[in-house]
Amino acid sequence: MKRAVFLGWLIVCGLAIRPTAQSKIPRFEFDPTFPQMPAGKVFGDVSSVTTDARNHVWVIHRPRTVEGVNGLMNLVGVPMWIGSGIFFSRERFPDALQPLLRALPLTALNDALRGLMLEGRALSTLGIEIGVLAAWAVVAFVVAVAVFRWD
């Protein structure tokens, strides 16, 4: 994780340096007008650093601890990996679990890709799979809007 923080700082510092127009070879100097961290704030772990069209630097970070994020990712990811048919056949699970397994987004994506690439199905015949993926996208968006807060 220390490497990610170091890389984030390198990116931010690189954005704070501007080239001079005095030579053909770019020469860089520090821009003292570049925004600084607010007093008393710590950069912490960084998930992503990006800029927008107005050259605003955005540092994206949500989780409080890395362990917490890993746990949440595993809570969501592992059931999909096991039950969606990537590693184990979905048909080997009990019949009572089949509707739940079919509702997983990764199952719909796998079924759609298998239908397109292996079975030669047309995109217009994948309505159920596309519908499941669209429903998950809408649910994820609504949850993100409800849960996300600017701190």
N, CA, C and O of each residue as an XYZ file, in Angstrom:
604
protein
N       0.829     -1.195      0.000
C       0.000      0.000      0.000
C       0.872      1.258      0.000
O       0.467      2.297     -0.521
N       2.068      1.162      0.585
C       2.956      2.317      0.597
C       3.357      2.701     -0.821
O       3.556      3.879     -1.118
N       3.477      1.696     -1.705
C       3.809      1.998     -3.091
C       2.695      2.793     -3.760
O       2.964      3.713     -4.533
N       1.442      2.442     -3.465
C       0.311      3.157     -4.062
C       0.284      4.608     -3.603
O       0.005      5.508     -4.395
N       0.572      4.836     -2.328
C       0.612      6.209     -1.821
C       1.745      6.969     -2.479
O       1.576      8.122     -2.875
N       2.903      6.331     -2.599
C       4.053      6.974     -3.235
C       3.741      7.300     -4.687
O       4.062      8.392     -5.155
N       3.115      6.363     -5.415
C       2.743      6.608     -6.801
C       1.739      7.753     -6.909
O       1.834      8.580     -7.816
N       0.779      7.802     -5.987
C      -0.184      8.906     -5.980
C       0.499     10.245     -5.784
O       0.164     11.222     -6.454
N       1.454     10.293     -4.870
C       2.205     11.537     -4.641
C       3.018     11.915     -5.865
O       3.103     13.096     -6.202
N       3.618     10.937     -6.541
C       4.363     11.239     -7.755
C       3.459     11.843     -8.824
O       3.839     12.793     -9.509
N       2.275     11.290     -8.956
C       1.330     11.812     -9.951
C       0.924     13.234     -9.597
O       0.926     14.110    -10.462
N       0.578     13.473     -8.345
C       0.165     14.808     -7.925
C       1.312     15.795     -8.092
O       1.103     16.908     -8.574
N       2.516     15.404     -7.702
C       3.672     16.291     -7.856
C       3.960     16.556     -9.322
O       4.352     17.662     -9.694
N       3.763     15.538    -10.158
C       3.972     15.730    -11.585
C       2.992     16.726    -12.173
O       3.331     17.443    -13.114
N       1.791     16.782    -11.640
C       0.802     17.746    -12.121
C       1.117     19.160    -11.640
O       0.625     20.136    -12.206
N       1.933     19.269    -10.602
C       2.258     20.585    -10.063
C       3.466     21.201    -10.735
O       3.870     22.307    -10.378
N       4.047     20.519    -11.691
C       5.240     21.023    -12.375
C       4.831     21.464    -13.769
O       4.100     20.754    -14.460
N       5.293     22.621    -14.180
C       4.920     23.127    -15.508
C       6.175     23.372    -16.346
O       7.207     23.779    -15.814
N       6.087     23.122    -17.679
C       7.259     23.337    -18.524
C       7.485     24.829    -18.789
O       6.543     25.621    -18.769
N       8.737     25.198    -19.036
C       9.060     26.582    -19.419
C       9.242     26.618    -20.927
O       9.581     25.600    -21.532
N       9.024     27.765    -21.538
C       9.085     27.905    -22.987
C      10.422     28.481    -23.449
O      10.494     28.991    -24.567
N      11.472     28.423    -22.649
C      12.742     29.044    -22.986
C      13.651     28.141    -23.798
O      14.619     28.639    -24.373
N      13.404     26.873    -23.876
C      14.265     25.976    -24.627
C      13.418     24.964    -25.379
O      12.234     24.785    -25.095
N      14.049     24.306    -26.347
C      13.346     23.280    -27.100
C      13.123     22.038    -26.251
O      12.112     21.351    -26.396
N      14.063     21.756    -25.373
C      13.915     20.627    -24.466
C      13.106     21.115    -23.276
O      13.462     22.122    -22.663
N      12.031     20.425    -22.940
C      11.214     20.898    -21.812
C      12.025     20.947    -20.515
O      12.738     20.004    -20.169
N      11.896     22.055    -19.822
C      12.505     22.212    -18.511
C      11.371     22.470    -17.543
O      10.496     23.291    -17.817
N      11.375     21.792    -16.435
C      10.269     21.874    -15.510
C      10.694     22.607    -14.249
O      11.830     22.501    -13.786
N       9.744     23.349    -13.717
C       9.979     24.015    -12.435
C       8.723     23.886    -11.588
O       7.621     23.714    -12.109
N       8.899     23.969    -10.310
C       7.784     23.815     -9.385
C       6.854     25.013     -9.477
O       7.310     26.154     -9.550
N       5.557     24.757     -9.473
C       4.545     25.814     -9.505
C       4.056     26.053     -8.080
O       3.307     25.231     -7.553
N       4.457     27.156     -7.438
C       4.047     27.390     -6.046
C       2.562     27.713     -5.904
O       2.037     27.681     -4.791
N       1.875     28.023     -7.001
C       0.443     28.334     -6.917
C      -0.423     27.077     -6.966
O      -1.644     27.158     -6.832
N       0.207     25.910     -7.157
C      -0.553     24.668     -7.197
C      -1.180     24.423     -5.830
O      -0.511     24.600     -4.812
N      -2.456     24.019     -5.782
C      -3.123     23.828     -4.485
C      -2.382     22.843     -3.583
O      -1.842     21.840     -4.051
N      -2.364     23.140     -2.305
C      -1.694     22.309     -1.308
C      -2.742     21.586     -0.462
O      -3.925     21.925     -0.485
N      -2.281     20.588      0.278
C      -3.165     19.880      1.205
C      -3.616     20.844      2.299
O      -2.814     21.650      2.771
N      -4.872     20.781      2.709
C      -5.323     21.619      3.825
C      -4.549     21.284      5.100
O      -4.125     20.147      5.302
N      -4.376     22.278      5.943
C      -3.641     22.091      7.191
C      -4.324     21.026      8.048
O      -5.545     21.029      8.204
N      -3.530     20.127      8.593
C      -4.053     19.093      9.475
C      -4.623     17.885      8.766
O      -5.075     16.949      9.425
N      -4.617     17.876      7.438
C      -5.155     16.737      6.674
C      -4.010     15.829      6.238
O      -2.910     16.294      5.942
N      -4.287     14.526      6.204
C      -3.309     13.544      5.783
C      -3.812     12.913      4.490
O      -5.003     12.639      4.346
N      -2.905     12.688      3.559
C      -3.290     12.138      2.268
C      -3.834     10.726      2.414
O      -4.867     10.421      1.818
N      -3.199      9.862      3.165
C      -3.706      8.515      3.414
C      -3.606      7.618      2.189
O      -2.862      7.909      1.253
N      -4.358      6.529      2.204
C      -4.367      5.582      1.094
C      -5.179      6.157     -0.049
O      -6.246      6.734      0.163
N      -4.678      5.998     -1.248
C      -5.317      6.569     -2.422
C      -5.771      5.456     -3.345
O      -4.990      4.567     -3.683
N      -7.037      5.499     -3.757
C      -7.544      4.534     -4.717
C      -7.264      4.981     -6.142
O      -6.971      4.158     -7.009
N      -7.353      6.293     -6.386
C      -7.159      6.813     -7.726
C      -6.893      8.310     -7.671
O      -7.347      8.998     -6.756
N      -6.158      8.806     -8.651
C      -5.935     10.236     -8.814
C      -6.248     10.550    -10.263
O      -5.764      9.866    -11.164
N      -7.051     11.576    -10.498
C      -7.427     11.936    -11.862
C      -7.597     13.446    -11.958
O      -7.601     14.139    -10.940
N      -7.735     13.951    -13.163
C      -8.001     15.378    -13.377
C      -9.225     15.504    -14.275
O      -9.550     14.597    -15.041
N      -9.896     16.649    -14.165
C     -11.041     16.896    -15.035
C     -10.655     17.906    -16.112
O      -9.487     18.279    -16.223
N     -11.626     18.349    -16.904
C     -11.363     19.253    -18.019
C     -10.852     20.616    -17.566
O     -10.216     21.326    -18.344
N     -11.122     20.989    -16.318
C     -10.664     22.276    -15.803
C      -9.363     22.135    -15.004
O      -8.995     23.030    -14.245
N      -8.676     21.008    -15.182
C      -7.422     20.703    -14.509
C      -7.545     20.668    -12.998
O      -6.584     20.979    -12.294
N      -8.706     20.297    -12.489
C      -8.850     20.052    -11.063
C      -8.344     18.647    -10.783
O      -8.656     17.716    -11.525
N      -7.580     18.490     -9.738
C      -7.062     17.175     -9.368
C      -8.043     16.543     -8.394
O      -8.414     17.150     -7.389
N      -8.460     15.326     -8.696
C      -9.390     14.588     -7.844
C      -8.671     13.379     -7.270
O      -8.148     12.548     -8.013
N      -8.646     13.283     -5.964
C      -8.086     12.140     -5.275
C      -9.259     11.316     -4.768
O     -10.049     11.786     -3.949
N      -9.370     10.097     -5.253
C     -10.535      9.275     -4.952
C     -10.170      8.275     -3.867
O      -9.232      7.488     -4.000
N     -10.938      8.333     -2.794
C     -10.678      7.445     -1.661
C     -11.950      7.340     -0.842
O     -12.520      8.359     -0.451
N     -12.392      6.150     -0.583
C     -13.599      5.968      0.199
C     -13.395      5.159      1.471
O     -13.877      5.558      2.531
N     -12.694      4.035      1.394
C     -12.646      3.159      2.571
C     -11.822      3.731      3.704
O     -10.926      4.549      3.496
N     -12.141      3.290      4.897
C     -11.389      3.705      6.073
C     -10.143      2.842      6.262
O      -9.088      3.346      6.645
N     -10.266      1.537      5.994
C      -9.118      0.642      6.099
C      -9.108     -0.292      4.895
O     -10.152     -0.588      4.313
N      -7.929     -0.743      4.539
C      -7.788     -1.659      3.419
C      -8.437     -2.999      3.753
O      -9.046     -3.632      2.890
N      -8.307     -3.424      4.996
C      -8.890     -4.693      5.394
C     -10.408     -4.674      5.240
O     -11.007     -5.667      4.825
N     -11.021     -3.554      5.572
C     -12.467     -3.430      5.418
C     -12.903     -3.532      3.971
O     -13.913     -4.165      3.661
N     -12.144     -2.911      3.087
C     -12.481     -2.965      1.664
C     -12.292     -4.377      1.125
O     -13.125     -4.871      0.365
N     -11.194     -5.029      1.517
C     -10.967     -6.405      1.051
C     -12.096     -7.325      1.506
O     -12.546     -8.185      0.749
N     -12.544     -7.143      2.727
C     -13.656     -7.962      3.215
C     -14.923     -7.739      2.426
O     -15.623     -8.696      2.095
N     -15.236     -6.476      2.113
C     -16.442     -6.181      1.336
C     -16.335     -6.719     -0.086
O     -17.303     -7.244     -0.637
N     -15.151     -6.584     -0.672
C     -14.971     -7.103     -2.029
C     -15.136     -8.619     -2.048
O     -15.754     -9.166     -2.961
N     -14.589     -9.295     -1.045
C     -14.733    -10.751     -0.988
C     -16.166    -11.161     -0.716
O     -16.634    -12.170     -1.244
N     -16.865    -10.394      0.101
C     -18.263    -10.699      0.402
C     -19.110    -10.673     -0.869
O     -20.039    -11.467     -1.017
N     -18.790     -9.766     -1.777
C     -19.531     -9.658     -3.032
C     -18.966    -10.597     -4.097
O     -19.716    -11.264     -4.810
N     -17.643    -10.643     -4.196
C     -17.017    -11.363     -5.298
C     -17.013    -12.867     -5.199
O     -17.314    -13.546     -6.181
N     -16.684    -13.406     -4.049
C     -16.525    -14.860     -3.923
C     -17.814    -15.621     -4.237
O     -17.752    -16.605     -4.974
N     -18.977    -15.220     -3.718
C     -20.188    -15.959     -4.115
C     -20.439    -15.926     -5.620
O     -20.927    -16.902     -6.190
N     -20.107    -14.809     -6.266
C     -20.292    -14.756     -7.718
C     -19.304    -15.665     -8.430
O     -19.681    -16.359     -9.374
N     -18.054    -15.678     -8.003
C     -17.065    -16.533     -8.654
C     -17.437    -18.001     -8.523
O     -17.291    -18.777     -9.467
N     -17.920    -18.375     -7.343
C     -18.251    -19.776     -7.103
C     -19.565    -20.164     -7.781
O     -19.656    -21.245     -8.363
N     -20.571    -19.314     -7.718
C     -21.895    -19.687     -8.171
C     -22.272    -19.285     -9.573
O     -23.322    -19.706    -10.059
N     -21.460    -18.482    -10.253
C     -21.883    -17.981    -11.561
C     -21.461    -18.860    -12.724
O     -21.810    -18.577    -13.870
N     -20.721    -19.912    -12.451
C     -20.336    -20.813    -13.523
C     -18.970    -20.542    -14.102
O     -18.636    -21.086    -15.154
N     -18.170    -19.722    -13.454
C     -16.813    -19.474    -13.949
C     -15.918    -20.652    -13.607
O     -15.278    -21.222    -14.491
N     -15.867    -21.022    -12.334
C     -14.983    -22.091    -11.882
C     -15.703    -23.427    -11.745
O     -15.119    -24.477    -12.012
N     -16.952    -23.396    -11.336
C     -17.735    -24.614    -11.124
C     -19.023    -24.496    -11.920
O     -19.590    -23.411    -12.043
N     -19.472    -25.594    -12.448
C     -20.718    -25.604    -13.198
C     -21.887    -25.222    -12.292
O     -22.022    -25.738    -11.182
N     -22.713    -24.328    -12.773
C     -23.868    -23.867    -12.003
C     -24.870    -24.995    -11.763
O     -25.582    -24.984    -10.759
N     -24.928    -25.947    -12.655
C     -25.883    -27.044    -12.546
C     -25.573    -27.972    -11.369
O     -26.437    -28.755    -10.974
N     -24.393    -27.909    -10.810
C     -24.015    -28.776     -9.686
C     -24.589    -28.290     -8.358
O     -24.558    -29.016     -7.365
N     -25.103    -27.087     -8.337
C     -25.691    -26.551     -7.104
C     -27.127    -27.042     -6.964
O     -27.743    -27.410     -7.964
N     -27.678    -27.059     -5.748
C     -29.055    -27.529     -5.543
C     -30.062    -26.700     -6.332
O     -29.835    -25.526     -6.625
N     -31.176    -27.339     -6.668
C     -32.224    -26.671     -7.449
C     -32.775    -25.439     -6.737
O     -33.192    -24.480     -7.387
N     -32.777    -25.461     -5.409
C     -33.302    -24.314     -4.659
C     -32.443    -23.068     -4.861
O     -32.945    -21.951     -4.738
N     -31.158    -23.240     -5.169
C     -30.258    -22.089     -5.361
C     -30.227    -21.584     -6.800
O     -29.704    -20.499     -7.054
N     -30.769    -22.336     -7.736
C     -30.673    -21.962     -9.142
C     -31.249    -20.577     -9.464
O     -30.606    -19.827    -10.198
N     -32.425    -20.202     -8.954
C     -32.926    -18.850     -9.258
C     -31.995    -17.747     -8.739
O     -31.794    -16.729     -9.401
N     -31.442    -17.963     -7.565
C     -30.509    -16.980     -7.008
C     -29.241    -16.891     -7.850
O     -28.748    -15.794     -8.113
N     -28.715    -18.027     -8.272
C     -27.506    -18.041     -9.090
C     -27.747    -17.412    -10.452
O     -26.858    -16.755    -10.994
N     -28.938    -17.604    -11.017
C     -29.261    -16.992    -12.317
C     -29.398    -15.479    -12.212
O     -29.238    -14.768    -13.204
N     -29.692    -14.985    -11.014
C     -29.874    -13.546    -10.829
C     -28.549    -12.803    -10.613
O     -28.535    -11.572    -10.590
N     -27.442    -13.529    -10.456
C     -26.147    -12.871    -10.260
C     -25.707    -12.181    -11.550
O     -25.899    -12.733    -12.634
N     -25.129    -11.001    -11.457
C     -24.718    -10.293    -12.676
C     -23.629    -11.024    -13.453
O     -23.623    -10.993    -14.684
N     -22.713    -11.679    -12.752
C     -21.652    -12.393    -13.447
C     -22.206    -13.609    -14.198
O     -21.673    -13.975    -15.245
N     -23.246    -14.227    -13.689
C     -23.904    -15.327    -14.389
C     -24.505    -14.821    -15.697
O     -24.338    -15.440    -16.748
N     -25.205    -13.687    -15.622
C     -25.808    -13.118    -16.832
C     -24.731    -12.751    -17.852
O     -24.896    -13.000    -19.046
N     -23.641    -12.166    -17.391
C     -22.558    -11.805    -18.306
C     -21.936    -13.046    -18.933
O     -21.703    -13.076    -20.142
N     -21.662    -14.076    -18.121
C     -21.104    -15.325    -18.656
C     -22.035    -15.963    -19.667
O     -21.598    -16.380    -20.740
N     -23.320    -16.041    -19.333
C     -24.280    -16.654    -20.245
C     -24.371    -15.873    -21.560
O     -24.464    -16.463    -22.636
N     -24.344    -14.556    -21.462
C     -24.412    -13.730    -22.676
C     -23.161    -13.918    -23.529
O     -23.260    -14.073    -24.746
N     -21.997    -13.904    -22.907
C     -20.766    -14.076    -23.674
C     -20.665    -15.473    -24.280
O     -20.226    -15.625    -25.420
N     -21.067    -16.488    -23.525
C     -21.069    -17.854    -24.078
C     -22.043    -17.961    -25.251
O     -21.753    -18.598    -26.263
N     -23.211    -17.319    -25.089
C     -24.182    -17.350    -26.184
C     -23.668    -16.675    -27.439
O     -23.863    -17.185    -28.542
N     -23.020    -15.543    -27.287
C     -22.494    -14.820    -28.445
C     -21.325    -15.547    -29.091
O     -21.301    -15.740    -30.307
N     -20.348    -15.951    -28.269
C     -19.101    -16.479    -28.821
C     -19.144    -17.968    -29.149
O     -18.579    -18.392    -30.157
N     -19.796    -18.757    -28.326
C     -19.757    -20.205    -28.516
C     -20.980    -20.749    -29.241
O     -20.879    -21.696    -30.020
N     -22.136    -20.147    -28.981
C     -23.370    -20.665    -29.577
C     -23.809    -19.887    -30.805
O     -24.708    -20.326    -31.523
N     -23.191    -18.735    -31.062
C     -23.541    -17.938    -32.234
C     -24.885    -17.245    -32.133
O     -25.506    -16.951    -33.155
N     -25.346    -16.980    -30.922
C     -26.639    -16.305    -30.747
C     -26.523    -14.833    -31.137
O     -25.462    -14.221    -31.012
N     -27.627    -14.287    -31.606
C     -27.677    -12.864    -31.938
C     -27.871    -12.061    -30.657
O     -28.431    -12.558    -29.680
N     -27.404    -10.824    -30.671
C     -27.539     -9.952    -29.506
C     -29.004     -9.747    -29.133
O     -29.329     -9.563    -27.960
N     -29.884     -9.778    -30.124
C     -31.309     -9.568    -29.864
C     -31.945    -10.724    -29.095
O     -33.042    -10.567    -28.558
N     -31.290    -11.869    -29.029
C     -31.840    -13.019    -28.295
C     -31.364    -13.059    -26.842
O     -31.728    -13.973    -26.102
N     -30.572    -12.099    -26.433
C     -30.005    -12.092    -25.081
C     -30.736    -11.116    -24.170
O     -30.121    -10.490    -23.307
N     -32.038    -10.984    -24.356
C     -32.822    -10.012    -23.588
C     -32.800    -10.259    -22.089
O     -32.693     -9.308    -21.315
N     -32.900    -11.501    -21.666
C     -32.917    -11.799    -20.227
C     -31.579    -11.431    -19.596
O     -31.537    -10.788    -18.548
N     -30.478    -11.846    -20.245
C     -29.153    -11.558    -19.703
C     -28.892    -10.054    -19.652
O     -28.376     -9.544    -18.657
N     -29.246     -9.352    -20.714
C     -29.056     -7.895    -20.734
C     -29.951     -7.227    -19.700
O     -29.549     -6.252    -19.065
N     -31.157     -7.747    -19.529
C     -32.062     -7.204    -18.512
C     -31.517     -7.374    -17.106
O     -31.621     -6.462    -16.286
N     -30.933     -8.545    -16.816
C     -30.339     -8.772    -15.490
C     -29.173     -7.812    -15.264
O     -29.052     -7.224    -14.189
N     -28.320     -7.654    -16.267
C     -27.190     -6.727    -16.138
C     -27.666     -5.289    -15.962
O     -27.108     -4.548    -15.152
N     -28.690     -4.888    -16.711
C     -29.221     -3.526    -16.581
C     -29.839     -3.316    -15.202
O     -29.672     -2.254    -14.603
N     -30.549     -4.319    -14.697
C     -31.146     -4.201    -13.365
C     -30.068     -4.044    -12.302
O     -30.202     -3.216    -11.401
N     -29.002     -4.832    -12.400
C     -27.902     -4.698    -11.435
C     -27.230     -3.325    -11.548
O     -26.835     -2.748    -10.534
N     -27.098     -2.804    -12.756
C     -26.503     -1.475    -12.929
C     -27.359     -0.403    -12.257
O     -26.835      0.497    -11.600
N     -28.677     -0.503    -12.425
C     -29.580      0.473    -11.801
C     -29.534      0.348    -10.283
O     -29.469      1.356     -9.579
N     -29.568     -0.877     -9.776
C     -29.518     -1.089     -8.322
C     -28.199     -0.566     -7.754
O     -28.193      0.103     -6.721
N     -27.080     -0.866     -8.422
C     -25.775     -0.389     -7.945
C     -25.725      1.133     -7.947
O     -25.180      1.735     -7.022
N     -26.287      1.761     -8.977
C     -26.293      3.226     -9.036
C     -27.128      3.816     -7.905
O     -26.699      4.764     -7.246
N     -28.310      3.266     -7.677
C     -29.182      3.776     -6.612
C     -28.522      3.605     -5.249
O     -28.573      4.514     -4.420
N     -27.908      2.457     -5.009
C     -27.220      2.230     -3.739
C     -26.052      3.195     -3.587
O     -25.847      3.751     -2.508
N     -25.287      3.399     -4.650
C     -24.156      4.322     -4.583
C     -24.611      5.749     -4.277
O     -23.982      6.450     -3.484
N     -25.697      6.170     -4.902
C     -26.213      7.520     -4.634
C     -26.697      7.635     -3.192
O     -26.505      8.668     -2.552
N     -27.320      6.585     -2.685
C     -27.851      6.630     -1.320
C     -26.747      6.532     -0.267
O     -26.859      7.136      0.800
N     -25.690      5.786     -0.552
C     -24.667      5.513      0.459
C     -23.520      6.514      0.422
O     -22.994      6.887      1.471
N     -23.123      6.956     -0.771
C     -21.945      7.804     -0.895
C     -22.194      9.179     -0.267
O     -23.228      9.805     -0.500
N     -21.248      9.623      0.513
C     -21.290     10.956      1.120
C     -19.941     11.615      0.999
O     -18.912     10.967      1.185
N     -19.931     12.886      0.691
C     -18.674     13.645      0.695
C     -18.330     13.972      2.141
O     -19.097     14.636      2.838
N     -17.177     13.502      2.582
C     -16.742     13.798      3.943
C     -15.820     15.001      3.964
O     -15.352     15.401      5.030
